[in-house]
């Protein structure tokens, strides 16, 4: 084999390894969004195997943690199996019984099965919510942080299925329980899973929540701004609520103050810019726009500019255009250009990089 051919083979091997690495990382990311670690099995399960697993649980046979791990993987690998399992009389009730076991390892494995069942079709998720939500609500404050976190994640998945499922959860004060966990939990995993559940719950049920409860969540998020990037996205979601009253909450000051924290990067700047745009657009006065533009000309403005420059690969033109358009509309752009041309150019310079 000559040198040229050998070089080509080496390049092909490197290309293959890189592609394999990307695919592996892609699958890891996908599994992380599902909330479970999926371990591949050597044996591929058949529909008959799955049916036997459901019947075994229904009949009260001794179930091991390993078998429950197989079951939770099956709910991901076979989309129809959630329906098959649910329609097996007594199977869900028996699994729920395992999720109440005094053996916490077995209990956790059973709850993780429900995590993946909560990714199923809308009708099944609604029925599942009616059945298991009262039990999992009791475990939100569990002393075992893993059980608490997985219960929250499961209910978050169910809330993502439909507004009707959210209504069932809210009847049991799910939103209030999430605020409590976000405010008082000392476990990072519980806090992370709470942010996850809040994001999904707000997506489907934001317009139905009392303004006082939303403002309570808002102030809890303010306390987490310097440690949790997810806080900025929750604040942004609340700012999309037409009657949120964010203009009265000094939200702009909280977000601008947070820009000096080490945690700030492009993933934080996106929701910050969007939140600013929403607040200013909903303020019938020009107070919010004035607050924002005044602080922007100070140190906070240079921080925004630095972040944008250092992340030039990210296109934030839509966010910047929306924000500046709303700000200039609120305080009458023609007056700014006529009376404060230099200030206008400086402000645009912070964004048009």
PADRENTOR-251635 format. One line per field, with one value per residue (C-alpha): x, z, y; residue in three letters. Coordinates in pm, whole numbers. Example, Ala and Ser with C-alpha at 12.3 -4.5 7.8 and 13.67 -1.06 7.14 Angstrom:
BEGIN
x = 1230:1367
z = 780:714
y = -450:-106
residuo = Ala:Ser
This chain:
BEGIN
x = 0:153:170:-115:-358:-260:-322:-669:-757:-643:-860:-1157:-1103:-1088:-1404:-1580:-1471:-1586:-1925:-1965:-1875:-2135:-2405:-2321:-2337:-2662:-2819:-2690:-2849:-3177:-3184:-3106:-3413:-3617:-3492:-3350:-3026:-3101:-2877:-2880:-2960:-2804:-3143:-3404:-3742:-4041:-4404:-4460:-4182:-4340:-4683:-4539:-4372:-4703:-4882:-4605:-4643:-5022:-5011:-4790:-4489:-4168:-4025:-3660:-3502:-3333:-3672:-3810:-3509:-3600:-3955:-3863:-3639:-3923:-4145:-3884:-3789:-4145:-4383:-4690:-4593:-4721:-5068:-5026:-4916:-5188:-5457:-5344:-5597:-5429:-5079:-5064:-5220:-4957:-4676:-4815:-4808:-4438:-4391:-4517:-4283:-4087:-3786:-3666:-3452:-3754:-3975:-3740:-3718:-4099:-4131:-3877:-4108:-4376:-4123:-4113:-4483:-4540:-4391:-4673:-4980:-5208:-5507:-5295:-5110:-5439:-5564:-5228:-5235:-5571:-5437:-5084:-5064:-5213:-4945:-4648:-4755:-4688:-4331:-4235:-4102:-3957:-3643:-3484:-3383:-3382:-3744:-3841:-3663:-3805:-4158:-4127:-3985:-4269:-4538:-4358:-4374:-4745:-4808:-4651:-4914:-5212:-5373:-5629:-5353:-5220:-5564:-5574:-5231:-5318:-5625:-5370:-5160:-4880:-4768:-4747:-4548:-4299:-4251:-4186:-3924:-3755:-3741:-3649:-3476:-3105:-3054:-2928:-3103:-3438:-3393:-3297:-3594:-3823:-3710:-3777:-4129:-4205:-4100:-4340:-4623:-4605:-4597:-4943:-5104:-4952:-5269:-5472:-5247:-5322:-5104:-5011:-4871:-4676:-4525:-4428:-4249:-4088:-3934:-3810:-3641:-3476:-3302:-3172:-3051:-2688:-2669:-2917:-2938:-3282:-3416:-3388:-3606:-3879:-3877:-3906:-4203:-4382:-4312:-4515:-4828:-5030:-5140:-4820:-4760:-4384:-4338:-4421:-4181:-3844:-3772:-3552:-3329:-3300:-3195:-2952:-2794:-2756:-2547:-2248:-2258:-2009:-2295:-2403:-2341:-2529:-2786:-2881:-2867:-3132:-3412:-3291:-3326:-3665:-3788:-3681:-3871:-4187:-4185:-4136:-4403:-4665:-4588:-4835:-4600:-4240:-4102:-3972:-3804:-3644:-3514:-3367:-3203:-3066:-2898:-2783:-2570:-2394:-2168:-2439:-2452:-2086:-2140:-2416:-2194:-1903:-2123:-2257:-1911:-1768:-2054:-2058:-2149:-2495:-2751:-2945:-3061:-3428:-3407:-3214:-3445:-3756:-3613:-3484:-3801:-4020:-3792:-3774:-4147:-4222:-4021:-4080:-3773:-3798:-3735:-3429:-3280:-3353:-3240:-2998:-2831:-2511:-2701:-2905:-2591:-2429:-2733:-2756:-2385:-2438:-2646:-2544:-2208
z = 0:-98:128:-51:-11:353:415:261:482:792:697:638:979:1150:969:1078:1440:1447:1303:1552:1836:1716:1695:2044:2189:2001:2159:2504:2463:2349:2646:2887:2767:2845:3200:3217:3135:2876:2883:2568:2606:2402:2344:2142:2311:2116:2158:2329:2578:2653:2696:2938:3138:3171:3276:3524:3694:3689:3855:4134:4048:4221:4005:4017:3956:3646:3503:3568:3386:3088:3111:3117:2813:2636:2673:2474:2217:2134:2103:2099:2419:2643:2497:2520:2883:2981:2818:3009:3296:3631:3491:3564:3908:3992:3866:4078:4376:4310:4291:4652:4770:5094:4898:4766:4490:4357:4408:4209:3922:3904:3903:3619:3418:3459:3349:3007:2996:3035:2687:2526:2336:2467:2566:2757:2938:3046:3189:3347:3510:3672:3810:3929:3998:4351:4447:4287:4440:4781:4677:4560:4909:4962:5176:4906:4654:4363:4427:4465:4144:3935:4060:3957:3616:3556:3639:3416:3124:3187:3199:2855:2707:2720:2905:3042:3211:3352:3490:3673:3818:3918:4104:4332:4364:4140:4055:4420:4499:4222:4353:4698:4566:4363:4664:4939:4793:4860:4601:4257:4083:4240:4143:3785:3746:3895:3632:3367:3496:3529:3170:3037:3273:3187:2816:2836:3131:3174:3084:3350:3648:3900:3863:4232:4192:3883:4064:4351:4104:3950:4278:4350:4008:4088:4380:4146:3864:3976:3999:3752:3382:3367:3578:3284:3064:3329:3367:2990:2981:3246:3049:2760:2977:2868:3220:3403:3536:3497:3437:3804:3939:3858:3640:3411:3703:3824:3479:3419:3760:3673:3368:3597:3718:3592:3495:3208:2857:2530:2669:2925:2693:2456:2718:2870:2539:2474:2821:2782:2452:2606:2909:2701:2448:2722:2911:2803:2941:2834:3181:3100:2782:2964:3239:2986:2763:3060:3207:2863:2829:3152:3229:3165:2801:2744:2901:2653:2369:2485:2507:2158:2012:2182:2048:1693:1565:1719:1529:1773:1514:1566:1943:1907:1640:1844:2158:1994:1787:2096:2293:2021:1953:2322:2345:1991:1782:1579:1893:1983:1640:1637:1990:2094:1779:1954:2221:1950:1764:2083:2180:1836:1856:2153:1938:1575:1605
y = 0:335:639:819:527:485:854:827:530:717:1013:784:621:960:1069:750:792:1154:1060:774:1011:1263:997:874:1226:1291:983:1080:1424:1270:1035:1319:1503:1197:1207:855:680:418:111:-96:-463:-741:-898:-713:-745:-868:-770:-1104:-1026:-692:-846:-1102:-824:-643:-961:-1045:-707:-740:-1084:-959:-1170:-1070:-794:-692:-353:-495:-599:-252:-105:-323:-197:171:120:-58:247:442:181:72:363:139:-38:241:183:-195:-176:70:-146:-454:-459:-411:-350:25:-24:-285:-64:218:-17:-76:302:311:34:69:-55:280:130:-58:246:469:218:202:582:599:373:640:903:738:655:1030:1075:876:987:1260:1044:793:1073:1232:902:840:1184:1109:783:851:1228:1206:954:1130:1461:1303:1227:1576:1650:1302:1283:1069:1337:1091:995:1360:1460:1172:1241:1604:1508:1259:1515:1764:1520:1467:1843:1872:1641:1880:2174:1926:1731:2059:2139:1806:1873:2227:2101:1932:2249:2125:2479:2578:2264:2347:2700:2559:2315:2586:2814:2569:2264:2225:1948:2052:1762:1851:2217:2126:1890:2156:2406:2140:2076:2448:2513:2248:2338:2710:2631:2476:2652:2998:3188:3007:3080:3359:3666:3655:3302:3404:3699:3469:3243:3549:3660:3308:3309:3643:3471:3200:3428:3422:3041:2890:2980:2816:3106:3344:3123:3099:3479:3507:3267:3472:3790:3642:3659:3960:4055:3967:4319:4272:4642:4697:4435:4597:4295:4502:4602:4243:4122:4408:4350:3981:4073:4124:3762:3503:3271:3496:3364:3347:3102:3365:3663:3523:3512:3840:4025:3866:3953:4316:4332:4186:4416:4729:4625:4578:4899:5167:5433:5483:5407:5058:5177:5468:5238:5001:5263:5454:5147:5036:5350:5259:4963:4705:4808:4728:4386:4309:4425:4207:3900:3959:4011:3702:3494:3622:3274:3315:3518:3735:3984:3898:3944:4270:4411:4323:4486:4804:4841:4825:5060:5324:5299:5355:5676:5797:5720:6043:6247:6038:6085:6456:6542:6268:6146:6040:5846:5675:5566:5442:5236:5075:5004:4777:4545:4591:4418
residuo = Unk:Unk:Unk:Unk:Unk:Unk:Unk:Unk:Unk:Unk:Unk:Unk:Unk:Unk:Unk:Unk:Unk:Unk:Unk:Unk:Unk:Unk:Unk:Unk:Unk:Unk:Unk:Unk:Unk:Unk:Unk:Unk:Unk:Unk:Unk:Unk:Unk:Unk:Unk:Unk:Unk:Unk:Unk:Unk:Unk:Unk:Unk:Unk:Unk:Unk:Unk:Unk:Unk:Unk:Unk:Unk:Unk:Unk:Unk:Unk:Unk:Unk:Unk:Unk:Unk:Unk:Unk:Unk:Unk:Unk:Unk:Unk:Unk:Unk:Unk:Unk:Unk:Unk:Unk:Unk:Unk:Unk:Unk:Unk:Unk:Unk:Unk:Unk:Unk:Unk:Unk:Unk:Unk:Unk:Unk:Unk:Unk:Unk:Unk:Unk:Unk:Unk:Unk:Unk:Unk:Unk:Unk:Unk:Unk:Unk:Unk:Unk:Unk:Unk:Unk:Unk:Unk:Unk:Unk:Unk:Unk:Unk:Unk:Unk:Unk:Unk:Unk:Unk:Unk:Unk:Unk:Unk:Unk:Unk:Unk:Unk:Unk:Unk:Unk:Unk:Unk:Unk:Unk:Unk:Unk:Unk:Unk:Unk:Unk:Unk:Unk:Unk:Unk:Unk:Unk:Unk:Unk:Unk:Unk:Unk:Unk:Unk:Unk:Unk:Unk:Unk:Unk:Unk:Unk:Unk:Unk:Unk:Unk:Unk:Unk:Unk:Unk:Unk:Unk:Unk:Unk:Unk:Unk:Unk:Unk:Unk:Unk:Unk:Unk:Unk:Unk:Unk:Unk:Unk:Unk:Unk:Unk:Unk:Unk:Unk:Unk:Unk:Unk:Unk:Unk:Unk:Unk:Unk:Unk:Unk:Unk:Unk:Unk:Unk:Unk:Unk:Unk:Unk:Unk:Unk:Unk:Unk:Unk:Unk:Unk:Unk:Unk:Unk:Unk:Unk:Unk:Unk:Unk:Unk:Unk:Unk:Unk:Unk:Unk:Unk:Unk:Unk:Unk:Unk:Unk:Unk:Unk:Unk:Unk:Unk:Unk:Unk:Unk:Unk:Unk:Unk:Unk:Unk:Unk:Unk:Unk:Unk:Unk:Unk:Unk:Unk:Unk:Unk:Unk:Unk:Unk:Unk:Unk:Unk:Unk:Unk:Unk:Unk:Unk:Unk:Unk:Unk:Unk:Unk:Unk:Unk:Unk:Unk:Unk:Unk:Unk:Unk:Unk:Unk:Unk:Unk:Unk:Unk:Unk:Unk:Unk:Unk:Unk:Unk:Unk:Unk:Unk:Unk:Unk:Unk:Unk:Unk:Unk:Unk:Unk:Unk:Unk:Unk:Unk:Unk:Unk:Unk:Unk:Unk:Unk:Unk:Unk:Unk:Unk:Unk:Unk:Unk:Unk:Unk:Unk:Unk:Unk:Unk:Unk:Unk:Unk:Unk:Unk:Unk:Unk:Unk:Unk:Unk:Unk:Unk:Unk:Unk:Unk
